[in-house]
Amino acid sequence: MPDHLVRRPGALITWCSTAAIGAATATGAALTSTYALFAAGLFTVGGGALVAYRTVRADEERTDRAILERLQHPAPEPAALAADTGLRPAAVKLSLHRLTASGRLPSSTTPPDPAH
């Protein structure tokens, strides 16, 4: 496993910007009653938002896979996982929560429930 997960926010920024440009185009077209341009703007908003969402989900999946791989060894604390993967402890805890909720986290490494 790499020492640190590589984050590439450039793609996310690009697709969010694309969605914002589409929104501005759709708004301007609606004000001028240019409905074909309005439809194109809405299509751009939807496409940009969808790809931005998929970019974020791909990052989350990489994080989850790195955490699962690290958990194959003796179960470390979230702070140690964060140091190993180069993530913030909050990101590790969120990943552990997602993995536990989806049933992908092996039961022997499930963190103890603080309520019990």
C-alpha positions as CSV (number, residue, x, y, z in Angstrom):
1,M,0.0,0.0,0.0
2,P,1.3,3.5,-0.7
3,D,2.4,5.5,2.3
4,H,-0.2,8.2,1.5
5,L,-3.3,8.3,-0.7
6,V,-3.0,10.8,-3.5
7,R,-5.8,13.2,-3.7
8,R,-6.5,14.9,-7.0
9,P,-8.9,17.8,-6.4
10,G,-8.3,19.2,-9.9
11,A,-10.9,16.9,-11.5
12,L,-13.5,17.8,-8.8
13,I,-12.8,21.5,-9.3
14,T,-13.1,21.2,-13.1
15,W,-16.5,19.4,-12.9
16,C,-17.9,21.7,-10.3
17,S,-16.9,24.6,-12.4
18,T,-18.5,23.0,-15.4
19,A,-21.8,22.7,-13.5
20,A,-21.5,26.3,-12.3
21,I,-21.0,27.5,-15.9
22,G,-24.0,25.5,-17.0
23,A,-26.1,27.0,-14.3
24,A,-25.0,30.5,-15.3
25,T,-25.8,29.7,-19.0
26,A,-29.2,28.3,-18.1
27,T,-30.1,31.3,-16.0
28,G,-29.0,33.8,-18.7
29,A,-30.9,31.8,-21.3
30,A,-34.1,31.7,-19.2
31,L,-34.0,35.4,-18.8
32,T,-33.7,36.0,-22.5
33,S,-36.2,33.2,-23.5
34,T,-33.6,31.2,-25.4
35,Y,-34.9,27.8,-24.5
36,A,-32.5,25.7,-26.6
37,L,-29.6,27.3,-24.8
38,F,-31.5,26.9,-21.5
39,A,-31.8,23.2,-22.1
40,A,-28.1,22.9,-23.0
41,G,-27.2,24.8,-19.8
42,L,-29.3,22.4,-17.7
43,F,-27.7,19.4,-19.5
44,T,-24.3,20.9,-18.6
45,V,-25.3,21.3,-14.9
46,G,-26.5,17.7,-14.7
47,G,-23.5,16.3,-16.4
48,G,-21.0,18.3,-14.4
49,A,-22.8,17.4,-11.1
50,L,-22.9,13.7,-12.0
51,V,-19.2,13.5,-12.8
52,A,-18.3,15.6,-9.7
53,Y,-20.3,13.1,-7.6
54,R,-18.6,10.1,-9.2
55,T,-15.2,11.8,-8.6
56,V,-15.9,12.1,-4.9
57,R,-17.2,8.5,-4.7
58,A,-14.1,7.2,-6.4
59,D,-12.0,9.0,-3.8
60,E,-14.1,7.5,-1.1
61,E,-13.7,4.0,-2.6
62,R,-9.9,4.4,-2.7
63,T,-9.9,5.5,0.9
64,D,-12.1,2.6,1.9
65,R,-9.9,0.1,0.0
66,A,-6.7,1.5,1.7
67,I,-8.4,1.2,5.1
68,L,-9.5,-2.4,4.4
69,E,-6.0,-3.3,3.2
70,R,-4.5,-1.8,6.3
71,L,-7.0,-3.6,8.5
72,Q,-5.7,-7.0,7.2
73,H,-2.8,-6.5,9.7
74,P,-3.4,-6.2,13.5
75,A,-6.2,-3.7,14.0
76,P,-4.7,-0.2,14.7
77,E,-6.4,2.8,16.2
78,P,-8.0,5.3,13.8
79,A,-5.1,7.8,14.5
80,A,-2.5,5.1,13.4
81,L,-4.6,4.4,10.3
82,A,-4.6,8.1,9.6
83,A,-0.9,8.4,9.9
84,D,-0.3,5.3,7.7
85,T,-2.6,6.5,4.9
86,G,-1.9,10.2,5.1
87,L,-5.6,11.0,5.8
88,R,-7.1,13.1,8.6
89,P,-8.5,11.0,11.5
90,A,-12.0,12.2,10.7
91,A,-11.7,10.8,7.2
92,V,-10.6,7.5,8.6
93,K,-13.5,7.4,11.1
94,L,-15.9,8.2,8.3
95,S,-14.4,5.5,6.1
96,L,-14.7,3.0,9.0
97,H,-18.3,4.0,9.5
98,R,-19.1,3.5,5.8
99,L,-17.3,0.1,5.8
100,T,-19.2,-1.0,8.9
101,A,-22.5,0.1,7.6
102,S,-22.0,-1.6,4.3
103,G,-20.9,-4.9,5.9
104,R,-17.6,-4.8,4.2
105,L,-15.6,-4.4,7.4
106,P,-14.7,-7.9,8.8
107,S,-16.4,-8.4,12.1
108,S,-13.2,-9.1,14.0
109,T,-12.0,-5.5,13.2
110,T,-15.3,-3.7,13.9
111,P,-14.5,-0.9,16.3
112,P,-16.3,-1.4,19.7
113,D,-19.5,0.5,20.2
114,P,-19.0,3.2,22.8
115,A,-22.7,2.8,23.9
116,H,-21.9,-0.7,25.3
